[in-house]
């Protein structure tokens, strides 16, 4: 038995030793490639700092308010997103600092729950419009986007309006309040504008999502600005992307009136390439202020299996379909960035194999038994140096956006990321080859989406006056005049009501958007005695709440003030039901409270 173990170990040692040289050569090539991008990034920085060479994206000194607002359409394609879409729309409508925009939300007839959710949002918000696909789903994201575009054209014909810019987003996106102003500014000169897309910060031990934080931080901080400065095409991230109307019409004219290719798994990347080949000017807006970047934020998959599934789709669409569709055309610069986009097909599996060999060597103390040739040892030293440089750059990019402490885990997440990317690349090649061999079209795989909770979202809420102006209930000039004379101890909404500038109902509609709470839709006389007694009288009177509905294990409670943490804790102690808070005007609350006290 011992001889057998020794023989197996010897074979394993020889295999590991045999693999060292080719692995080191490829890793060295990849390291030199990364170093080239690092040097180009340094060159851009030196030109900007030492020679005052302005970047492509130079915000005006007075901000983005100088230009008149172009009309913007925001496309959001959905499939089974009923759990998050209403919250997403409510939060972003409360946050966006822009007036001339509308949401067009794509749904499928056989996704009834999402249709109902979007219908409720459409009735609540005047700038939300449902785009119903004419066939059952799911088909693909680009197919849904094409039908949203057709719905927008129909809306323009009915309403006599024209949208100048189209922005794409997903159901999990946190849209930055200034992003539409940013698009409005840059789309005067560029047909395609991409702002950064960044993962929301998660705990240090959330390794899967942390990999997204690291990789997106590096890509948005280093690769995309360099790519833009060198004149290569800018790939869309799928979200936070703005197209001028002229650019969209060029896309439609070039491909049978289809803006997004339904057969492409990564239509965002494809459109960036198509627009560049059509001569459309492209811009990536880099992170100017790392503490408050104008960027789209979102949660990416936080478990291993969904992350591999998503990245398999990315590798298939970007590397394999991109190679099939575009080859290496476009000159040296274009070919170089194609190489950057596609080298993961080989680099990711080899990186995973390198980690396995390293783990084997440490676990079995292989280096005590065998010694690599001198030239291989020298090669390994160079690869180690390049890996250290790359990790240092990634740690800097991560630390710039997420803080120094978070960046300390970057080396650990890099190893974990090698596992995710290596498995994804292998799965992508197998899946692509299988589809080609069978003559089948590649299927689109949807990623499940999550949305931050209310408490996390409220940290960036807009002021009530801005929301009321956005809703059209108040002019900006009237708001400014009221704020100039408002006593500091009086709340803005109450002061505006006292001036007669707005009504109670208008204020509470704004508060509902700001606080991400529904308005209580209740007739006091229809509240049953059983529901009215769902909470003790002392609790309802002390905390000024009124229960009005019980259904599906949930207790709906009305209040005239946004609920604070102590109120939630107090109610939790008196009911086993899930409590959902609703806002209600003070006058309507009095009527409802009277009904509850008469129980």
Secondary structure, 3 states (H helix, E strand, C coil): CHHHHHHHHHHHHHHHHHHHHHHHHHHHHHHHHHHHHHHHHHHHHHHHHCCCCCCCCCCCCCCCCCCCCCCEEEEEECCCCCCCHHHHHHHHHHHCCCCCEEEEEEECCCCHHHHHHHHHHHHHCCCEEEEECCCCCCCCHHHHHHHHHHHHHHHHHHHCCCCCEEEEECCCCECCCCHHHHHHHHCCCCCEEEEEEEECCCCCCCHHHHHHHHHHHHHHHHHHHHHHHCCCCCCCCCCCEEEEHHHHHHHHHHCCCCCCCCCCCCHHHHHHHHHHHCCCCEEEECCCCCCCCCEEEECCCCCHHHHHHHHHHHHHHHHHHHHHHHCCCCHHHHHHHHHHHHCHHHHHHHHHHHHHHHHHHHHHCHHHCCCCCHHHHHHHHHHHHHHHHHHHHHHHHHHHHHCHHHHCCHHHHHHHHHHHHHHHHHHHHHHHHHHHHHCCCCCCCCCCCCCCCHHHHHHHCCCHHHHHHHCCCCCHHHHHHHHHHCCCCCCHHHHHHHHCCCCHHHHHHHHHHHHCCEECCCCHHHCCHHHHCCCCHHHHHHHCEEEEEEECCEEEEEECCCCCHHHHHHHHCCCCCEEEEEECCHHHHHHHHHHHHCC
